[in-house]
Amino acid sequence: MTVSRSGDGTRTVDRWDEVFRAVSAEPRRQLIVSVMDCPEGEPASLPEAAVSQELSIDPRRLRNELQHVHLPLLSDLGFVEWESDPFVAFRGPRFEEVGAIFEALYDSSTDLPDPLVVGCRRLERERNA
């Protein structure tokens, strides 16, 4: 596959880079999935929405990481918006770009290698229950 680095191609590559940076950490992936599962306009409660059943993390540490690392990154990219009181997150103006990645993963989870989708399949079953 050849990627154009001129004109609109550069912006497309930049957007993909931003999406992959956003989903490169588990708390951000879990948060995006949680926000995706909320009705549009409804917030996801934090830090609970970023808790992964796959990993255990101290709730105080997670809250600190959310406030100082994960939420600022997602917010700067326009994928989520968040408030500290109450501590919640909801869809940002570019949420569709990152949400589409998870929808595509759910839709094709049976075609992906098992080590990559065990949690994805579990989440999909829970969403359909």
C-alpha positions in Angstrom: 0.0 0.0 0.0 1.4 3.4 -1.0 0.6 6.4 1.2 0.6 9.8 -0.3 2.3 12.5 1.8 1.1 15.5 -0.1 -2.1 17.5 0.0 -5.0 15.8 1.8 -3.0 12.6 2.1 -0.8 14.2 4.8 -3.8 15.1 6.8 -5.2 11.6 6.4 -2.0 10.1 7.7 -1.9 12.5 10.6 -5.5 11.6 11.6 -4.6 7.9 11.5 -1.5 8.6 13.7 -3.7 10.5 16.1 -6.2 7.6 16.3 -3.5 5.1 16.9 -1.9 7.3 19.6 -5.3 7.6 21.3 -5.8 3.8 21.4 -2.2 2.9 22.4 -3.0 2.6 26.1 -5.6 0.3 27.7 -7.3 2.9 30.0 -7.9 5.0 26.9 -9.3 2.1 24.9 -11.6 1.1 27.8 -12.7 4.7 28.1 -13.5 5.0 24.4 -15.5 1.7 24.5 -17.4 2.9 27.6 -18.2 6.3 26.0 -19.3 4.5 22.9 -21.8 2.4 24.9 -23.3 5.5 26.5 -26.2 7.1 24.6 -25.0 10.1 22.7 -24.8 13.2 24.9 -24.7 11.1 28.1 -21.4 11.0 30.1 -19.5 8.0 31.3 -18.6 8.1 35.0 -14.9 8.1 35.8 -12.7 6.4 36.8 -15.0 3.4 36.4 -15.4 3.9 32.7 -11.7 3.4 32.2 -11.3 0.3 34.4 -10.3 -2.8 32.4 -11.3 -6.3 33.5 -8.1 -7.4 31.8 -5.8 -5.4 34.1 -5.9 -4.4 37.7 -4.8 -0.9 38.7 -5.0 1.1 41.9 -8.1 3.4 41.6 -6.1 6.4 42.9 -3.4 5.8 40.4 -5.9 5.4 37.6 -7.7 8.6 38.5 -4.4 10.5 38.5 -3.3 9.0 35.2 -6.7 9.9 33.7 -6.6 13.5 34.8 -2.9 14.1 33.9 -2.3 11.8 30.9 -5.2 10.0 29.2 -8.0 12.6 29.3 -5.8 15.6 28.2 -4.5 13.5 25.3 -8.0 12.4 24.2 -9.4 15.9 24.7 -6.6 17.6 22.8 -7.3 15.3 19.9 -11.0 16.0 20.1 -12.1 12.4 20.8 -13.5 13.0 24.2 -14.5 15.9 26.4 -14.3 15.6 30.2 -15.2 17.4 33.4 -13.5 17.0 36.8 -16.7 17.7 39.0 -18.4 15.4 38.5 -15.6 13.3 37.0 -17.1 12.3 33.7 -16.2 11.9 30.0 -18.4 12.1 26.9 -18.0 12.1 23.1 -15.9 14.9 21.6 -16.3 16.4 18.2 -14.0 13.8 16.6 -15.3 10.8 18.5 -16.6 9.1 15.4 -13.1 8.7 14.1 -11.9 6.6 17.1 -15.3 4.9 17.7 -15.3 3.6 14.1 -12.1 1.7 14.9 -13.8 -0.3 17.7 -17.0 -0.8 15.6 -14.8 -2.3 12.9 -13.0 -4.5 15.4 -16.2 -5.8 16.8 -17.6 -6.5 13.3 -14.5 -8.5 12.3 -13.5 -10.0 15.7 -14.1 -13.6 14.4 -11.5 -12.9 11.7 -8.8 -11.7 14.1 -6.2 -13.9 16.0 -7.5 -15.0 19.4 -4.8 -13.4 21.5 -6.0 -10.0 20.1 -9.7 -10.4 20.6 -10.5 -12.4 23.7 -11.6 -9.2 25.5 -13.1 -7.8 22.4 -15.4 -10.9 22.0 -16.3 -10.7 25.7 -17.3 -7.1 25.3 -19.3 -7.7 22.2 -21.2 -10.5 23.9 -21.9 -8.2 26.9 -23.1 -5.4 24.5 -25.5 -7.8 22.7 -26.9 -9.3 25.9 
